[in-house]
């Protein structure tokens, strides 16, 4: 078995858990989020084939909340800037 196959085989359990529990793959090193479907597609294209120590399963609503907070803060920044004009 080649190295890629070993890595993908080692991730099978994580994919099972992610699919059953609605979790996404998160890589803190790159701050990247992938749904299980998206990561499988990336793997099929030879990308992001990293061992399980590089991945964490997390609730995608964490990222959504973070993005919403960024939007709220940006709206405030824009509003404050408009007031200065």
Order of alpha helices (4+ residues) and beta strands (2+ residues): alpha-alpha-beta-beta-alpha-beta-alpha
